[in-house]
Amino acid sequence: MTVSSRWIPLFLAGSALLAQVPPPPPPPAPPAPPAPSIGIDLPTGSRTEQRTEKLAPGSKLWVKNRNGGIRVTGWERDEVSLTAQIRDSEKRRVELVLQRKGQDLDIEALFQQPSWSFGVYVSPRCEMTLQVPRRVLGHFRTTNGTVAVEHLEGYARCEATNGSIQVVDVKGEVHVDTTNGPIEARNLAARIQGSTTNGRIVLEDVLGGIRLETTNGTIKARNLDGWGEGIHLESTNGSIEVELGKATGDLLAENSNGSLDVKVPGAQVIELTKHNVHVKVPGRSQSIRLETTNGSIRVK
């Protein structure tokens, strides 16, 4: 069957019309990323910074942090090696500043203050790890972080706010002060003094004189000596448990609410009441005083 010639122009015309139909429009472009919101400070991520400084044994070392921990280990080199793990942002930078003070050294993590504007800001943080000469006179202070010190000889002052303090294997003298954190001291051939608020105190193998107190925390101590300088442990709203070890002297245990249990072999009883026990442990002539307000006391 043939197509009539009269339809040929119509087919040609229809083809011409189809050829003139415009192509379909392209798909819409993806939306542009939103502009950054005013007042929001995005973190730039974490980084590690390292510093090394010479420091003669017996020199003074100050280390100050603001939002993060300080961990110090003594070694045999005459230098300080600092590694800092830093998390900050463009609006709140953290800068490490090392300053010489004669033969001594001052290390500080400086935190940029936020501008006075509304918004959400990333809280910067700096975790400091140091290796220092074993014989050093050290002062370590931080906020919202732990202060941990080990393997030192000389002097160590540890201060924290909202953080724990840990002291291990130190010879000489130790001062510890914190708020809202525990104090732990182990294997000290050193005298120790200080206090905490809202934190426990744990002592193990401490040879030197002791003067420590806590508020709202327990005290546990074992294997003490005192060096003849005396032992004073005090708590408010917390129990006290002590294993004297080699510590001897004039022992007085007092509380206001709670039981008293003092069982020291060979001790001579001087006074015994419901909330007061006074005994003499033959040996050194030193005072051993244990006090709490609301808590039991056990001594052996």
Salt bridges, closest charged atoms under 4 A:
GLU49 OE2 - ARG47 NE 2.87
GLU49 OE1 - ARG51 NH2 3.03
GLU53 OE1 - ARG100 NH1 3.22
GLU76 OE2 - ARG134 NE 3.81
GLU79 OE1 - LYS54 NZ 3.88
GLU79 OE2 - ARG77 NH1 3.69
ASP88 OD2 - ARG47 NH1 2.74
ASP88 OD1 - ARG93 NH1 3.51
ASP106 OD2 - LYS64 NZ 3.31
ASP106 OD2 - LYS101 NZ 3.15
GLU108 OE1 - LYS64 NZ 3.95
GLU127 OE2 - ARG125 NE 2.73
GLU150 OE1 - HIS151 NE2 3.82
GLU153 OE2 - ARG134 NH2 3.43
GLU159 OE2 - HIS139 NE2 3.15
GLU159 OE2 - ARG157 NE 2.70
ASP169 OD2 - HIS151 ND1 2.52
GLU173 OE2 - HIS175 NE2 2.85
GLU173 OE1 - ARG191 NH1 3.85
ASP177 OD2 - ARG157 NH2 3.92
GLU184 OE1 - ARG186 NH1 2.86
GLU184 OE2 - ARG200 NH2 2.75
GLU204 OE1 - ARG186 NE 3.59
ASP225 OD1 - ARG284 NH1 2.44
GLU229 OE2 - ARG191 NH2 2.61
GLU234 OE1 - HIS232 NE2 3.44
ASP250 OD2 - HIS278 NE2 2.94
GLU254 OE1 - ARG289 NH2 3.11
GLU291 OE2 - HIS232 NE2 3.25
GLU291 OE2 - ARG289 NE 2.67
